[in-house]
């Protein structure tokens, strides 16, 4: 097109060009519909009216949908420079920060232009020949604006910053004549000469805590605190002239802390810190070393010569900063037929965009379709370009791939969850449940197309009291959470021999490869779930008194995909969470046919309705399944966890935990929740309903909130804001039958045989779900594949005995 005609074309479309304001969200890093970016072959096109970004093909779709013709085009081309920066050994379990893992990113040249669609008429930018000032101002403003995609990019697995101890400033020290020598230390109660802690009150040198496997110390330091109450201790061997690096532990606060007066506290016992050299690892360093040496290497298959894989279904995901919990989970989820069909095979990318709202970045269906096509199409699963050592050489093919950054997916799926919206590490189990809840809500208009239902199944608990009468509690769930019965370990003789050897060697540390860990068969975990359980002080409505009851659980339906959650995180004394260091031997094929529940049997008589006076004011609320599962993973029973969630209006895990701890001795804590106490018909004050409607809330939501808060308008308002999804009905509701069931609670759920094949594992590395790293292994095309963020390769030794979540698919006869 001639210059004059091109300029006239641009002028005729000026009404479609806007200058972004500070409140506008400007996207300029990634396409809203695909994972194309400025480095892609076609570059990135930014709509100068909506400030949404599109790849080359998607920009045409956007023009067809909106009629917006003017775009700022950004193209990045990789510079050819030597990659001679030496790799450094990390000192922090972190990415992109000093001391962490080096990303060694390449550099790019950037070019800009103004493009008018549909003819792709192009104007270079910046250029004095660009005819209209408003276009130049708009383009400058877009480039200056901070991209909407840019949030905190720091991906750190390191622990939170240590806080100053509340006991440091007024610590009392006993003048008992103790003078600590600069070396030659030994525990005053045993022969241990490493892992020693100096109590800063009385100067006693004592050994640290004993690990479950016999390594570590002999608990003399913690026992001394329990006897004396002296709060602070410093680890000998970590004291140098850099006192902030010393490992100070506060027993009352149960954490590593800072002691601003440490120099003064040390000098009290004659210690010249400036002359000491570091000989021991701090607690954080030991944890890092253990992670790198054992779990880290085993689960990530470090040191193995892994064959990289490219192509459809083998696309890695970029770690956005502690987002590995999401990446590992989604790799397994999109390996299922239900999700790959819904969001890839049966959902065209263009159709999802055409039916999406004006801002596709906030539409869950659009972003799931984008993620599905990104992971499964193979378009982005290609070797990343590499630069040879000689700067002017041609690019070569890498064995790595760049991976997809799932920023928009994370933003939309986490929008209603404050924790997943953060950059902190999260529990993969909790995310999986939250994700399925969001998918279910997103498919409420078409439940038959809801892929989350392929994971859902029914659970039935049968309770029989000493009267002989029974009650049935039924609920739906997405996961089967299993305790790990350590007493069922199959290698007890090896364990005993190892512990004896450790005791004889005075607790000296051994390498992680030499440690003998309990091996518990999965069959024992499943049997433990189904085993009869005694309930003491059960309130029987038949006897109208407390008695003993027997509870037994089973499944009312078998899902297409069965997810097993291993409860590796337990609560120690003082409610301190601890991760079990244990192997679970998981076979490739399992059969749970024997776990199907039989329901009410001929001759059984149900317990009558009713119960003692309880806190029923908030029982109209349906227990939040995520909160219930989190509490159950700590070892509590299902019914008490439900009551805790209900009585705290689903405010959160911490609130429910506090309620539970204060009500554990209630005589009716294990009593079934009476039928109709979770949202049954109840008259509410219509004037209160009208008041909430005047606030802008829907009538249905207002009624539900008033029922949940005992008619109190202020509490009802708080309930609405704390339960943004409260107006939707939930299939995860629990029902309790004290009369003959009139409806089938498994109606609409998938069901079939009880034989399953293992196809996915999500493993966790670290001491808690709130830190560490997650990795996925998936059985694809007859071979196991490791998905470790952007690393995708053939698995040599999948860690089948170290999983946190196990995914099974039903074998159809």
C-alpha positions in Angstrom: 0.0 0.0 0.0 1.3 3.5 -0.9 2.4 5.7 2.0 -0.4 8.2 1.6 -3.1 5.5 1.5 -1.5 3.8 4.5 -1.5 7.0 6.6 -5.1 7.7 5.6 -6.0 4.2 6.7 -4.5 4.8 10.1 -6.2 8.2 10.5 -9.6 6.6 9.7 -9.2 4.3 12.7 -8.0 6.8 15.3 -11.2 6.5 17.2 -10.2 2.9 18.0 -6.9 4.1 19.6 -6.8 4.9 23.4 -4.0 6.1 25.6 -3.9 3.8 28.6 -4.6 5.3 32.0 -2.9 4.2 35.2 -5.9 2.1 36.2 -5.9 0.2 32.9 -4.3 -3.3 32.8 -1.8 -3.5 29.9 -0.8 -6.9 28.6 2.4 -7.1 26.7 4.2 -10.3 27.7 1.9 -13.0 26.5 -1.1 -13.7 24.3 -4.4 -13.9 26.2 -5.6 -16.9 24.1 -2.4 -18.8 23.4 1.1 -18.9 24.9 2.6 -16.8 22.0 4.9 -14.0 23.2 7.2 -11.4 21.7 9.8 -14.1 21.1 7.4 -16.3 19.1 7.8 -16.4 15.3 4.9 -13.9 14.7 5.7 -11.7 17.7 3.0 -10.2 19.9 0.1 -7.8 18.9 -1.3 -5.4 21.6 -4.8 -4.1 20.9 -4.4 -0.3 21.3 -8.0 -0.1 22.4 -8.3 -2.8 25.0 -4.6 -3.3 25.7 -5.0 -7.1 25.5 -2.2 -9.0 23.8 -2.5 -11.6 21.0 -0.3 -13.8 18.9 -0.4 -13.4 15.2 -3.4 -15.7 14.5 -5.3 -14.7 17.6 -4.9 -11.0 16.7 -7.0 -11.8 13.6 -9.6 -13.5 15.7 -9.7 -10.5 18.0 -10.2 -8.2 15.0 -13.1 -10.4 13.8 -14.7 -10.3 17.3 -14.2 -6.6 18.3 -13.4 -4.8 15.1 -10.3 -3.2 16.7 -7.8 -2.7 13.9 -4.8 -0.9 15.4 -2.1 -2.9 17.2 1.3 -2.3 18.7 3.5 -5.1 17.5 6.5 -6.3 19.6 9.1 -8.7 18.3 12.1 -10.0 20.2 15.0 -11.7 18.5 17.7 -13.5 20.4 21.2 -12.1 20.5 24.1 -14.4 19.6 26.4 -14.1 22.6 28.7 -16.6 24.3 27.2 -18.5 27.2 30.4 -18.7 29.2 29.0 -17.7 32.6 30.1 -20.4 35.1 27.5 -22.3 37.0 27.6 -21.7 40.7 26.7 -24.1 43.4 23.5 -22.8 45.1 23.6 -21.9 48.8 19.9 -21.2 49.0 17.0 -23.3 47.8 15.8 -20.5 45.6 15.5 -19.3 42.0 16.6 -15.9 40.7 18.2 -14.5 43.9 21.7 -14.2 45.1 22.9 -17.6 46.3 20.1 -19.4 44.4 20.0 -21.3 41.2 21.2 -19.3 38.2 18.7 -19.0 35.3 21.4 -17.9 32.9 18.9 -16.2 30.7 19.7 -15.0 27.1 19.4 -11.5 25.8 17.1 -10.2 23.1 16.8 -7.4 20.6 13.4 -5.7 20.5 11.7 -4.1 17.6 8.3 -2.3 17.5 5.8 -1.3 14.9 2.2 -0.2 14.4 0.1 -2.6 12.5 -3.4 -2.0 11.1 -5.5 -5.1 10.4 -6.8 -6.9 8.5 -4.3 -6.1 5.8 -1.3 -5.9 8.2 -0.4 -2.4 7.1 2.8 -1.7 9.1 4.4 1.5 10.3 7.8 1.4 12.0 7.9 2.7 15.6 9.3 5.0 16.8 9.4 7.1 13.6 8.9 10.7 12.8 6.9 9.5 9.8 4.2 8.1 12.0 1.4 10.6 11.1 -0.7 10.9 14.2 0.6 12.1 17.6 -2.1 10.2 19.5 -0.8 6.9 18.1 2.8 7.8 19.2 1.5 8.8 22.7 -0.5 5.6 23.1 2.4 3.4 22.0 4.8 5.2 24.4 2.3 4.8 27.2 1.8 1.1 26.6 5.5 0.5 26.6 6.0 2.5 29.8 3.2 0.8 31.6 4.0 -2.0 33.9 2.7 -5.2 32.4 -0.4 -6.7 34.0 1.4 -10.1 33.8 4.3 -8.8 35.9 3.8 -9.7 39.5 6.3 -10.9 42.0 8.8 -13.1 40.0 11.0 -14.1 42.9 10.8 -17.9 43.1 12.3 -18.7 46.5 12.0 -21.9 48.5 13.9 -20.5 51.3 12.3 -20.1 54.8 10.8 -16.9 56.1 13.1 -14.3 57.6 14.0 -15.1 61.1 12.3 -12.9 63.8 13.8 -11.5 67.0 12.9 -13.8 69.9 10.6 -12.4 72.5 12.9 -13.9 75.1 16.1 -12.4 73.9 16.1 -8.9 75.4 15.3 -9.9 79.0 17.0 -13.3 79.1 18.1 -14.2 82.5 21.6 -15.8 82.8 22.8 -17.8 85.8 26.2 -17.1 87.1 27.2 -20.7 88.0 30.9 -20.4 87.1 30.6 -22.1 83.7 33.2 -21.1 81.1 32.8 -22.6 77.6 36.1 -23.7 75.9 36.6 -22.8 72.2 36.5 -26.5 71.2 36.3 -30.1 72.5 32.6 -29.8 73.4 30.5 -32.8 74.6 27.0 -33.3 75.7 26.8 -33.2 79.5 24.4 -36.2 79.5 25.8 -38.5 76.9 28.9 -39.0 74.7 27.7 -37.1 71.7 30.1 -34.6 70.3 28.2 -33.1 67.4 24.8 -31.5 67.0 25.4 -29.7 70.3 23.4 -26.8 71.7 24.5 -24.3 74.4 21.7 -23.2 76.6 22.1 -19.4 77.0 20.6 -19.3 80.5 22.8 -21.8 82.4 25.6 -22.7 80.0 24.7 -26.4 79.7 25.9 -28.1 76.5 23.4 -30.7 75.3 22.7 -32.7 72.2 19.9 -31.9 69.8 16.7 -33.8 68.9 16.6 -37.4 67.9 15.2 -38.1 64.5 12.7 -41.0 64.1 15.5 -43.1 62.5 17.9 -42.7 65.3 20.1 -40.0 63.7 20.5 -36.5 65.2 20.9 -36.3 69.0 19.3 -37.8 72.0 16.8 -35.1 72.9 18.8 -33.9 75.9 18.6 -30.2 74.9 14.8 -30.2 74.5 14.4 -32.3 77.6 16.5 -29.8 79.5 14.2 -27.0 78.4 11.1 -29.0 79.6 12.8 -29.4 83.0 14.0 -25.9 83.5 12.1 -23.6 81.1 15.3 -21.9 79.9 14.2 -20.7 76.5 17.1 -20.0 74.2 20.0 -22.2 72.9 22.6 -21.6 70.3 24.2 -24.4 68.2 27.9 -24.7 68.8 29.8 -24.8 65.6 27.7 -22.2 63.9 29.1 -19.2 65.9 31.5 -17.0 64.0 32.2 -13.3 63.8 29.0 -13.1 61.7 26.6 -13.6 64.7 23.5 -13.2 62.5 24.5 -16.5 60.9 24.5 -18.3 64.2 21.7 -20.8 64.7 19.7 -19.7 67.7 16.6 -21.7 68.7 13.7 -20.6 70.9 12.0 -23.6 72.5 8.8 -21.7 73.5 8.5 -20.2 70.0 9.6 -23.5 68.5 11.6 -21.8 65.7 15.0 -20.5 64.8 15.2 -16.8 65.9 17.5 -13.8 66.1 19.1 -12.8 69.4 20.3 -9.1 69.1 22.2 -9.6 72.4 23.9 -12.8 71.4 27.4 -11.3 71.7 26.6 -10.3 75.3 25.0 -13.7 76.1 28.0 -15.5 74.8 30.6 -13.4 76.6 28.7 -14.2 79.9 30.2 -17.8 79.5 33.6 -16.6 78.3 33.0 -17.1 74.6 35.0 -14.9 72.2 32.9 -15.3 69.1 35.4 -13.5 66.9 37.9 -16.3 67.2 35.5 -19.2 66.5 35.2 -20.9 63.1 32.1 -22.5 61.6 32.2 -26.3 62.0 28.5 -27.2 62.0 25.6 -26.7 59.6 22.7 -24.5 60.8 19.2 -26.1 60.8 18.3 -24.4 57.5 21.6 -25.6 55.9 21.0 -29.1 57.2 17.5 -29.1 55.7 18.9 -27.8 52.4 21.6 -30.4 52.4 19.2 -33.2 53.1 16.8 -32.0 50.4 19.5 -31.8 47.8 21.1 -35.1 48.8 18.2 -37.4 49.2 14.6 -36.5 48.4 15.8 -33.9 46.0 18.0 -36.3 44.0 15.7 -39.3 44.3 12.4 -37.6 43.3 13.9 -35.4 40.7 16.1 -38.3 39.5 19.1 -36.0 39.6 22.3 -37.7 38.3 20.3 -39.8 35.9 20.9 -39.4 32.2 17.3 -38.6 31.4 16.2 -38.6 27.8 14.4 -35.4 27.0 11.0 -35.7 25.3 9.2 -33.2 23.0 5.9 -33.2 21.3 2.2 -33.3 22.1 1.6 -34.0 25.8 5.2 -33.4 26.8 5.2 -29.6 27.5 6.8 -28.3 30.7 5.5 -25.4 32.8 7.6 -22.5 34.0 7.9 -22.1 37.8 6.4 -18.6 38.4 7.8 -18.5 41.9 6.7 -21.4 44.3 4.2 -22.5 41.7 5.5 -26.1 41.4 2.5 -27.4 43.4 0.3 -26.1 40.6 2.5 -27.3 37.7 2.8 -30.9 39.0 -0.9 -31.2 39.7 -1.9 -29.8 36.3 0.4 -32.1 34.4 -1.3 -35.1 35.9 -4.8 -33.7 35.6 -4.4 -32.9 31.8 -3.1 -36.5 31.3 -6.7 -37.7 32.0 -9.1 -38.4 29.2 -11.8 -36.2 30.9 -9.8 -33.0 31.0 -8.0 -33.5 27.7 -11.3 -34.1 25.9 -13.1 -31.1 27.6 -10.4 -28.5 27.1 -8.5 -29.7 24.1 -10.0 -32.4 21.8 -13.6 -31.1 22.0 -12.9 -27.4 22.6 -11.4 -25.3 19.8 -9.2 -22.4 20.9 -11.0 -20.0 18.6 -14.4 -21.1 19.8 -13.4 -20.6 23.5 -12.2 -17.1 22.6 -15.4 -16.2 20.7 -17.6 -17.3 23.6 -15.4 -15.7 26.3 -16.3 -12.3 27.8 -14.6 -9.1 26.6 -11.6 -9.8 28.9 -10.6 -13.4 28.2 -7.9 -13.3 31.0 -10.6 -13.6 33.7 -12.6 -16.5 32.1 -11.8 -19.9 33.5 -13.0 -21.8 30.5 -10.8 -19.7 28.2 -7.7 -20.1 30.4 -8.2 -23.8 30.8 -8.6 -24.2 27.1 -5.5 -22.1 26.6 -3.6 -24.3 29.1 -5.0 -27.5 27.6 -3.9 -26.6 24.0 -0.6 -25.3 25.3 0.2 -28.6 27.1 -1.2 -31.1 24.7 -0.9 -29.6 21.2 2.9 -29.9 21.1 3.2 -26.4 19.6 5.4 -25.2 22.5 7.1 -28.5 23.3 10.2 -27.9 21.2 13.9 -27.7 22.0 14.9 -24.3 23.2 17.4 -22.5 20.9 21.0 -22.6 22.2 23.9 -20.3 21.4 27.3 -21.9 20.8 30.4 -20.6 22.5 31.4 -18.6 19.5 29.2 -15.5 19.3 28.7 -15.4 15.5 27.9 -19.1 15.2 24.4 -20.3 14.3 22.0 -21.4 17.0 22.0 -25.1 17.9 19.3 -27.4 19.2 19.0 -27.8 23.0 17.9 -30.8 25.0 15.8 -28.4 27.1 12.5 -26.6 26.4 11.5 -23.1 27.6 8.1 -24.3 29.0 4.9 -22.4 29.4 4.3 -19.7 32.0 0.8 -20.3 33.3 0.3 -16.8 34.7 -3.2 -16.1 33.5 -4.4 -19.5 34.5 -3.0 -19.1 38.0 -4.6 -15.6 38.3 -8.1 -16.8 37.4 -8.1 -20.0 39.3 -6.7 -18.4 42.4 -8.8 -15.2 42.3 -11.1 -16.5 45.0 -8.4 -17.9 47.2 -6.0 -15.6 49.1 -3.3 -18.2 49.6 -3.1 -19.4 46.0 -3.0 -15.8 44.9 0.2 -15.3 46.8 3.7 -16.3 45.8 4.1 -18.6 48.7 4.4 -22.4 48.4 1.1 -24.2 48.9 -0.2 -27.7 49.4 -0.8 -29.6 46.2 -3.7 -31.4 47.7 -5.5 -28.3 48.7 -4.9 -26.8 45.3 -6.2 -29.9 43.6 -9.5 -29.7 45.6 -9.8 -26.0 45.1 -9.2 -26.4 41.3 -11.9 -29.1 41.0 -14.4 -26.9 42.9 -13.7 -24.1 40.4 -14.1 -26.4 37.4 -17.4 -27.7 38.8 -18.7 -24.2 39.3 -17.6 -23.3 35.8 -19.5 -26.2 34.3 -22.7 -25.8 36.4 -24.7 -25.0 33.2 -23.5 -28.2 31.5 -22.9 -30.8 34.3 -22.6 -33.6 31.7 -19.5 -31.9 30.3 -17.9 -31.3 33.8 -14.6 -33.2 33.8 -14.2 -32.8 37.6 -17.0 -35.4 38.0 -14.6 -38.1 36.8 -12.8 -37.7 40.1 -15.8 -37.6 42.4 -17.1 -40.5 44.4 -19.3 -41.3 47.4 -18.2 -42.2 50.9 -20.4 -43.8 53.5 -19.7 -44.1 57.2 -21.7 -46.6 59.2 -22.0 -46.1 62.9 -23.5 -48.7 65.2 -23.9 -48.0 68.9 -24.3 -50.5 71.7 -28.1 -50.3 71.2 -27.6 -52.2 68.0 -29.1 -49.4 66.0 -27.1 -47.7 63.2 -26.6 -44.3 61.5 -25.2 -43.6 58.0 -23.2 -40.5 57.1 -22.8 -40.0 53.4 -20.7 -37.5 51.6 -19.0 -36.9 48.2 -15.3 -36.4 47.8 -12.6 -36.1 45.2 -9.8 -37.8 47.2 -9.3 -40.7 49.5 -7.2 -39.6 52.3 -5.2 -42.4 54.0 -3.3 -42.7 57.2 0.0 -44.5 57.1 0.1 -47.2 59.8 3.8 -47.4 60.6 3.2 -50.5 62.8 2.4 -52.3 59.5 6.0 -51.8 58.2 7.3 -54.9 56.3 11.0 -54.2 57.2 10.7 -54.2 61.0 13.8 -56.4 61.5 15.9 -54.0 59.3 14.6 -51.0 61.2 15.4 -52.5 64.6 18.9 -53.4 63.5 19.4 -49.9 62.1 18.2 -48.3 65.3 20.4 -50.6 67.4 23.4 -49.7 65.3 22.6 -46.0 65.7 22.4 -46.4 69.4 25.6 -48.3 69.6 27.4 -45.6 67.6 26.2 -42.9 70.0 23.9 -41.3 67.5 26.5 -40.3 64.9 25.0 -39.0 61.7 24.9 -41.3 58.7 24.4 -40.5 55.1 20.9 -40.3 53.8 21.5 -43.3 51.5 22.3 -45.4 54.6 19.2 -44.6 56.5 16.6 -47.4 56.8 13.1 -46.1 56.5 9.9 -47.9 57.3 8.2 -49.6 54.3 4.4 -49.7 54.5 2.4 -51.5 51.8 -0.5 -49.5 50.3 -2.8 -52.4 51.1 -2.3 -51.7 54.8 -3.2 -48.0 54.3 -6.4 -49.0 52.5 -7.2 -51.6 55.1 -6.7 -49.0 57.8 -9.3 -46.7 56.1 -11.9 -49.5 56.1 -11.1 -51.0 59.5 -13.7 -50.7 62.3 -13.0 -47.8 64.6 -14.2 -47.4 68.2 -15.9 -44.1 69.2 -15.8 -43.5 72.9 -18.5 -41.4 74.6 -20.8 -41.5 71.5 -24.2 -40.0 72.2 -26.8 -42.5 71.2 -30.2 -41.0 70.4 -31.7 -44.5 71.0 -30.3 -44.8 74.6 -30.3 -41.0 75.2 -26.9 -41.5 76.8 -23.2 -41.7 76.0 -22.0 -45.1 75.0 -19.4 -46.8 72.8 -20.0 -47.1 69.0 -18.2 -48.7 66.1 -17.6 -46.7 62.9 -16.7 -48.3 59.5 -16.2 -46.5 56.2 -16.7 -47.6 52.6 -17.2 -46.2 49.1 -20.7 -45.9 47.5 -19.3 -45.5 44.0 -15.9 -45.9 42.2 -14.7 -42.9 40.2 -13.1 -43.0 36.8 -10.0 -41.6 38.4 -9.1 -42.5 42.0 -6.8 -40.1 43.9 -5.1 -41.4 47.0 -3.7 -38.8 49.5 -1.0 -40.1 51.8 -1.1 -38.4 55.2 2.6 -37.9 55.5 2.1 -34.8 57.6 1.1 -35.5 61.2 0.8 -33.5 64.4 3.4 -34.1 67.1 3.1 -33.2 70.7 2.2 -29.5 71.0 0.4 -29.6 67.7 3.7 -29.2 65.8 3.4 -30.6 62.2 5.9 -33.2 61.2 6.5 -35.1 57.9 6.8 -38.8 58.1 10.0 -40.1 56.5 8.5 -43.3 55.2 8.2 -45.4 52.0 4.8 -46.6 50.8 5.0 -49.6 48.5 2.4 -48.8 45.8 1.7 -51.5 43.2 0.9 -50.7 39.6 -2.6 -52.4 39.9 -4.9 -52.2 42.9 -8.4 -53.7 43.4 -10.7 -51.9 45.9 -13.8 -53.9 45.1 -14.0 -55.0 48.7 -14.3 -51.4 49.9 -17.7 -50.8 48.4 -20.3 -50.1 51.1 -23.5 -51.9 51.2 -25.8 -49.3 52.7 -28.8 -50.0 54.9 -29.2 -53.8 55.2 -32.3 -55.8 55.9 -33.0 -56.1 59.6 -31.0 -52.9 60.5 -32.7 -50.3 62.5 -31.7 -46.6 62.2 -31.0 -44.5 65.2 -33.8 -42.0 65.8 -33.3 -38.3 64.9 -32.3 -35.8 67.5 -29.3 -35.3 69.9 -28.1 -33.2 72.8 -28.0 -29.5 72.7 -25.1 -28.4 70.5 -23.9 -25.3 68.8 -26.4 -25.5 66.0 -26.6 -21.8 65.2 -24.1 -22.2 62.4 -24.9 -25.8 61.4 -27.0 -24.5 58.5 -23.7 -23.9 56.7 -22.3 -26.7 54.5 -18.8 -27.7 55.7 -16.1 -26.5 53.3 -14.6 -29.6 51.9 -11.1 -28.2 51.6 -11.1 -27.2 55.3 -12.4 -30.6 56.3 -9.7 -32.4 54.3 -6.9 -30.3 55.7 -8.0 -31.0 59.2 -8.5 -34.7 58.5 -4.9 -34.8 57.1 -3.8 -33.9 60.6 -5.4 -37.0 62.0 -8.9 -35.8 63.2 -12.1 -37.6 62.4 -14.4 -36.5 59.5 -17.4 -35.5 61.6 -15.5 -33.4 64.1 -13.8 -31.7 61.2 -17.1 -31.0 59.6 -18.4 -29.5 62.8 -15.3 -27.3 63.2 -15.8 -25.9 59.6 -19.5 -25.4 60.1 -19.2 -23.7 63.5 -16.6 -21.2 62.2 -18.6 -20.4 59.1 -15.9 -21.9 56.9 -13.6 -19.0 57.9 -10.5 -21.0 57.3 -8.3 -23.9 58.5 -6.8 -22.0 61.4 -10.1 -20.9 62.8 -11.6 -24.4 62.4 -8.5 -25.9 64.1 -8.9 -23.6 67.1 -12.6 -24.5 67.5 -11.7 -28.2 67.2 -9.0 -28.1 69.8 -11.4 -26.4 72.3 -14.2 -28.9 71.6 -12.4 -32.2 71.4 -13.8 -33.2 74.8 -17.4 -32.5 73.9 -19.4 -35.7 74.5 -21.2 -35.3 71.1 -18.1 -34.4 69.0 -18.4 -37.7 67.1 -22.2 -37.7 67.0 -23.7 -37.5 63.4 -24.8 -34.1 62.3 -28.7 -34.3 62.4 -30.4 -34.4 59.0 -31.6 -31.0 57.9 -29.0 -29.1 59.9 -27.0 -28.1 56.8 -29.3 -25.9 54.9 -32.8 -27.4 55.3 -36.0 -25.3 55.0 -36.1 -22.7 57.7 -38.1 -19.5 58.1 -36.0 -16.3 58.1 -37.1 -12.8 59.0 -38.3 -11.3 55.7 -37.4 -7.8 56.9 -33.8 -8.9 57.4 -33.9 -10.4 53.9 -35.1 -7.1 52.4 -32.4 -5.3 54.3 -29.7 -7.4 52.7 -31.3 -7.1 49.3 -31.1 -3.3 49.7 -27.4 -3.7 50.2 -27.2 -5.2 46.7 -27.2 -8.9 47.6 -29.5 -11.5 45.8 -32.4 -12.8 47.7 -31.2 -16.5 47.7 -27.8 -15.4 49.0 -29.4 -13.2 51.7 -31.6 -16.1 53.0 -28.7 -18.5 53.0 -26.5 -16.0 54.9 -29.2 -15.3 57.5 -29.7 -19.0 58.1 -26.0 -19.4 58.5 -25.7 -16.6 61.0 -28.8 -17.1 63.2 -30.7 -14.1 61.6 -28.0 -11.6 62.6 -27.7 -9.1 59.7 -24.1 -8.0 60.6 -22.9 -11.6 60.8 -24.8 -12.5 57.6 -23.0 -9.7 55.8 -19.7 -11.0 57.0 -20.7 -14.5 55.9 -21.5 -13.3 52.4 -18.1 -11.6 52.0 -16.3 -14.6 53.4 -18.2 -17.0 51.2 -18.2 -15.5 47.7 -19.4 -18.8 46.2 -22.0 -19.3 48.9 -24.9 -18.9 46.5 -24.0 -22.0 44.5 -25.2 -25.4 45.3 -22.5 -27.9 46.1 -22.5 -31.6 45.5 -19.9 -32.0 48.2 -22.6 -31.6 50.9 -22.8 -34.3 53.5 -26.0 -36.0 54.5 -26.8 -38.0 57.6 -29.5 -40.6 57.5 -31.5 -41.5 60.6 -34.4 -42.5 58.4 -34.7 -44.5 55.2 -32.9 -42.7 52.4 -35.3 -41.4 49.8 -32.7 -40.4 47.2 -29.6 -42.0 45.7 -26.6 -39.8 46.8 -24.5 -41.3 44.0 -26.9 -40.4 41.2 -25.0 -38.9 38.3 -21.6 -40.0 39.6 -19.3 -42.2 37.5 -19.2 -45.8 38.7 -17.7 -49.1 37.6 -15.4 -51.9 38.7 -12.9 -51.5 41.5 -9.7 -52.4 39.6 -7.3 -49.5 39.0 -4.0 -48.8 37.3 -1.5 -46.3 38.6 -0.8 -43.5 36.1 0.3 -40.4 38.0 2.4 -39.4 41.1 2.8 -36.0 42.7 5.8 -36.1 45.0 6.8 -33.6 47.6 10.3 -32.6 48.7 10.7 -30.7 52.0 9.7 -30.7 55.6 6.1 -29.3 55.1 3.6 -28.6 52.4 4.3 -24.9 52.8 7.8 -25.2 51.6 10.0 -27.4 49.3 9.2 -28.6 45.8 6.7 -30.7 43.9 7.4 -33.0 41.0 5.0 -35.1 38.8 5.6 -38.5 37.2 3.0 -39.6 34.6 2.6 -42.9 32.7 2.3 -41.9 29.1 2.5 -44.1 26.0 3.7 -47.0 28.1 6.6 -45.3 29.8 7.0 -43.1 32.9 7.7 -39.5 32.3 9.0 -36.9 34.8 7.6 -33.4 34.8 9.8 -31.2 36.9 8.7 -27.6 36.0 10.2 -27.1 32.5 12.2 -30.4 32.6 10.4 -33.2 30.8 12.1 -36.5 30.2 11.8 -40.3 30.3 11.9 -41.4 33.9 14.5 -44.0 34.8 13.4 -44.7 38.3 10.0 -43.2 39.2 9.6 -42.7 43.0 6.5 -44.9 43.3 7.2 -45.3 47.1 7.7 -41.6 47.8 4.5 -40.1 46.5 2.2 -37.6 48.2 -0.7 -37.9 45.8 -1.3 -41.1 43.7 -3.6 -41.0 40.7 -5.2 -44.2 39.4 -7.4 -44.8 36.4 -10.1 -47.5 36.4 -9.4 -50.5 34.3 -12.6 -51.2 32.3 -13.4 -54.9 31.6 
